[in-house]
Amino acid sequence: MEPGEFLAVRSACVAEAKAAGDKEAAAAIGRLRKPSVAAWAINDAVRADEALVADLDDVGSRMRDAQSRLDVGLLAELRPARDALIQAFVSGATTSAQRVGRSLSAGVLDEVRATVVAALADTSASAAVSSGALTRSLSYSGFGEVDVADAVALTRTGRALSVVRGGAVTASVPDAAMDDPTAADAGRDTAREDARAAARQALADADSAAAEADRALTAARSRVEDAEHLLEEARKRLRARSSELATAESAAVAAAQARGRAARDLADLAD
């Protein structure tokens, strides 16, 4: 379904639910938000290529693990996979638009890229993108959690919708949780707590690294001070030896002059 068909399809579904006597479903359907163009393109790409979801989960989990351990080397190694995944989403979104005779503006493509970056950085954002039911694009500021409020279409019980291969959509929770409306909330809370724990650990690691760097800096400063002290002592000794050398040279010149005079006096006496 392309973006322009959303309102008409939603109205038809609301009417169908009302005709069936399900007022609650009709109300829930009526509250569904029209996805932005970027969100629609991402949803369509995710539904068309499940490998995108698998790669998003794989690369994202490795990047988040590396980030939590402040493993700069691993993050650098993952950069090509990250860039390739972002490009794969952009290509998939572009293809989805072309399939319905549309083209995506540069601004929309930027939103697609920003959404994938957010999904790679945050587990909740990753789940939102993987659901195939985004209503808006996401963004990541570089720290903290990604705001996913009102970013995913929800069922009447508040569970996020997700893709079922074959074209259907269902709630993104395990079967065992379908009878428990609080299970999805618990899962989201667990994911948030895991993310907070990872962030706290990253902060603790950063504090430890900073403390070690401070200790190394203090030791280096002490060694520099010692070296400067030794250098100053050496300079003092050099000045003293230079003074002694100058005195000795003056004495040698005076002695040579005295010898010359004595030699001349002796010569005069011989005459």
Secondary structure as UniProt FT lines:
FT   HELIX           3..5
FT   HELIX           6..19
FT   TURN            20..21
FT   HELIX           23..30
FT   HELIX           37..48
FT   HELIX           50..68
FT   TURN            69..70
FT   HELIX           72..99
FT   TURN            100..101
FT   HELIX           106..121
FT   HELIX           123..130
FT   TURN            131..132
FT   TURN            149..150
FT   TURN            156..157
FT   STRAND          160..164
FT   TURN            165..167
FT   STRAND          168..171
FT   HELIX           175..177
FT   TURN            178..179
FT   HELIX           182..270
//
